[in-house]
Amino acid sequence: MGAIRTVVVDDEKLARDRLVGFLAGLDDVSLLGQAADGVEALRLIEEERPDLVFLDVQMPGMDGFEVLKALREPPPHVVFSTAYDEYAIRAFKVGAVDYLLKPFGRRRVEEAVGRVRARLGAANSAPDWESVLKRLEEQRKVYVSQVPVHSGKRILIVPVTDVLWFGVEYRLVYAHTAERAFMTNYTLRELEERLDPALFFRAHKSNLVNLEHVKEIVPWFGGRYKLVMRDAAGSEVALSRAQTRALRARLRW
């Protein structure tokens, strides 16, 4: 078997450089090129017809799944890379592809290449891409863009982008906006299932934070941290020890 002809797609240059560095240490991997967005990825994959594509899931404009869908002839093997478990699990469930959960190390990349190497050596090893894409589409969640909240006897509909965080107070969940807090009928678990995990992060057992409204991460006592929000009051939201590790891995701070 010849060299595994490979393309790397990621919108973050640091992530591309890191992956390319790991692949350079593998004798049987030949790097054909890199792409920083979905459109560039489409052109490169269709021109080069690689054996293997490392494909970032979250990219502006056209995500990794959409790139695969748009290809006239999908590449035989894809390893998805993602910062979010939900996407990784979705990719893994289809069985025909592998995934790297960011931040990943050299050993995990070598393991992924090893799996592809084994598949390339097997007869009829190319995935049934029509079925793979169909199953990915079926598992793709549609997240809510607005939530109903209570204001006296009225029920207001608030865009989720306006909510800084959802917090539990006396067993009730409140949606905190820049103006005020509104009572909801949800539990945090229900909200976590309905809201986009790319936007909302479970910072603590008692809150769910909109990362786009986080202004600062400040040290607190006992090795813990607080999140300072972008509202006029500079509201502070607790970040648990366990979730500090998760947020550190996600934001790389």
C-alpha positions in Angstrom: 0.0 0.0 0.0 1.3 3.5 -1.0 1.3 6.6 1.1 -2.0 7.8 2.5 -2.8 10.9 0.5 -4.2 13.4 3.1 -5.9 16.8 3.3 -6.3 18.8 6.5 -9.2 21.2 7.0 -9.6 23.5 10.0 -10.4 27.2 10.2 -7.9 27.7 13.1 -4.3 28.0 11.8 -2.8 26.8 15.1 -5.0 23.7 15.0 -3.9 23.0 11.4 -0.2 23.5 12.2 -0.5 21.1 15.2 -2.1 18.4 13.2 0.2 18.8 10.3 3.2 18.5 12.7 1.8 15.2 14.1 1.2 13.8 10.6 4.7 14.8 9.5 6.1 12.2 11.9 4.2 9.4 10.1 6.2 7.9 7.2 3.2 6.7 5.2 1.2 9.9 5.2 1.5 12.3 2.3 0.0 15.8 2.9 -1.6 17.1 -0.3 -2.8 20.4 1.2 -4.6 22.4 3.8 -7.9 24.4 3.8 -9.1 27.0 6.2 -12.8 27.0 5.3 -15.5 24.8 3.7 -15.4 26.4 0.2 -11.6 25.9 0.0 -12.0 22.4 1.4 -14.5 21.5 -1.4 -12.1 22.7 -4.1 -9.1 20.9 -2.6 -10.8 17.6 -2.0 -12.4 17.5 -5.5 -9.1 18.4 -7.2 -6.8 16.1 -5.2 -9.1 13.2 -4.5 -7.4 12.3 -1.2 -7.5 8.9 0.6 -8.1 10.7 4.0 -9.5 14.0 5.1 -9.1 15.5 8.6 -12.2 17.7 8.7 -13.1 20.3 11.4 -16.8 20.2 12.2 -17.3 23.8 13.4 -16.3 26.3 10.7 -18.0 29.6 9.7 -20.1 29.6 6.6 -20.0 25.9 5.8 -19.4 23.3 8.5 -17.7 19.9 8.1 -20.9 17.9 7.6 -22.0 20.4 4.9 -18.7 20.0 3.1 -19.3 16.3 2.9 -22.8 16.8 1.7 -21.7 19.2 -1.1 -18.9 16.9 -2.5 -19.8 15.3 -5.8 -17.8 12.2 -4.8 -17.1 12.2 -1.0 -13.5 11.1 0.0 -13.2 7.4 1.1 -12.2 8.2 4.7 -12.9 11.2 7.0 -11.7 11.9 10.6 -13.8 14.6 12.1 -12.2 17.0 14.6 -14.3 18.9 17.1 -14.2 20.7 20.4 -17.7 19.4 21.4 -18.5 15.9 22.6 -22.0 16.1 21.1 -20.6 16.3 17.5 -18.0 13.7 18.3 -20.6 11.2 19.5 -22.7 11.9 16.5 -19.8 11.3 14.1 -18.8 8.2 16.1 -22.3 6.7 16.0 -22.3 6.4 12.2 -19.5 3.9 12.6 -17.9 4.6 9.2 -15.8 7.6 10.5 -13.5 8.4 13.3 -13.2 11.6 15.3 -10.7 13.6 17.3 -11.9 15.5 20.3 -10.0 18.8 20.7 -7.5 19.4 22.2 -6.0 16.1 21.0 -2.5 14.7 21.2 -0.1 12.9 18.9 -1.0 9.4 20.1 -4.7 10.0 19.3 -3.9 11.2 15.8 -1.6 8.2 15.2 -4.4 5.9 16.4 -6.9 7.5 13.9 -4.4 7.2 11.0 -3.9 3.5 12.1 -7.6 2.8 11.8 -7.8 4.4 8.3 -4.7 2.4 7.3 -6.4 -0.8 8.3 -9.6 0.2 6.4 -7.6 1.1 3.3 -6.0 -2.3 3.3 -9.5 -4.0 3.5 -11.6 -4.8 0.5 -14.6 -2.6 -0.1 -13.5 -0.4 2.8 -15.0 2.9 1.6 -18.0 4.0 3.7 -21.5 4.2 2.3 -21.5 8.0 2.3 -25.1 8.3 1.4 -26.1 6.3 4.4 -23.6 8.1 6.7 -24.8 11.6 5.7 -28.4 10.5 6.1 -27.8 9.3 9.6 -25.8 12.4 10.5 -28.7 14.5 9.3 -31.2 12.5 11.3 -29.2 13.0 14.5 -28.6 16.7 14.0 -30.6 18.6 16.6 -32.6 21.8 15.9 -31.9 24.0 18.9 -34.4 26.6 20.2 -33.8 30.2 19.3 -36.2 31.7 21.9 -37.7 30.9 25.2 -40.9 31.8 27.0 -40.5 33.6 30.3 -42.9 35.1 32.9 -43.3 38.8 33.6 -46.2 39.1 36.0 -49.2 37.6 34.3 -47.7 38.1 30.9 -45.6 35.5 29.0 -42.7 37.1 27.0 -40.8 35.4 24.2 -37.0 36.2 24.7 -34.4 35.4 22.1 -31.8 33.0 23.6 -29.0 35.3 22.4 -30.3 38.0 24.8 -30.0 35.6 27.8 -26.7 36.0 29.7 -27.2 33.0 31.8 -29.9 30.7 33.3 -29.6 30.3 37.1 -31.4 28.2 39.7 -32.8 30.2 42.7 -35.0 28.4 45.3 -35.7 25.5 42.8 -36.9 27.9 40.1 -34.8 28.7 36.9 -34.5 32.3 36.0 -33.3 33.7 32.6 -31.0 36.6 33.3 -30.9 39.3 30.6 -29.1 42.7 30.6 -32.3 44.3 32.0 -33.6 41.8 34.5 -34.2 38.2 35.5 -37.3 36.4 34.3 -38.8 33.2 35.7 -39.1 30.2 33.4 -40.9 26.8 33.6 -37.8 24.8 32.6 -35.3 22.8 34.6 -31.6 23.4 33.8 -31.4 19.9 32.4 -34.3 20.6 30.0 -32.6 23.9 28.9 -29.3 22.1 28.4 -31.0 19.7 26.0 -32.8 22.4 24.0 -30.0 25.0 23.8 -27.1 24.9 21.4 -24.0 23.6 23.3 -21.8 25.8 21.0 -23.4 28.8 22.8 -24.5 27.7 26.3 -22.1 26.1 28.7 -23.0 24.3 32.0 -20.6 26.3 34.3 -22.0 25.0 37.5 -24.8 22.7 38.7 -26.9 25.8 39.3 -26.2 27.7 36.1 -26.0 27.6 32.3 -24.0 30.4 30.8 -24.1 32.1 27.4 -20.4 32.1 26.5 -20.9 35.1 24.1 -21.8 37.2 27.1 -18.8 36.3 29.2 -16.4 39.2 29.6 -13.8 37.8 32.0 -12.8 34.7 34.0 -11.5 35.7 37.4 -9.8 33.6 40.1 -11.9 33.0 43.3 -11.0 31.2 46.5 -10.1 27.5 46.7 -8.7 27.3 43.2 -12.1 28.1 41.7 -13.2 30.8 39.3 -16.1 33.2 38.6 -17.3 34.3 35.2 -17.9 38.1 34.9 -20.7 38.9 32.5 -21.0 41.8 30.0 -24.0 43.4 31.6 -23.8 46.9 33.2 -23.7 45.4 36.7 -20.7 43.1 35.8 -22.7 40.2 37.2 -20.6 37.2 38.5 -21.5 33.6 37.9 -19.9 30.6 39.6 -17.7 28.2 37.7 -17.3 24.8 39.4 -13.9 23.1 39.7 -14.9 20.3 37.4 -16.3 22.6 34.8 -13.2 24.8 35.0 -11.3 22.0 33.4 -13.9 21.6 30.6 -14.0 25.4 29.9 -10.2 25.6 29.9 -10.0 22.8 27.3 -12.7 24.5 25.2 -11.4 28.1 25.3 -7.7 27.1 25.7 -7.0 29.7 28.5 
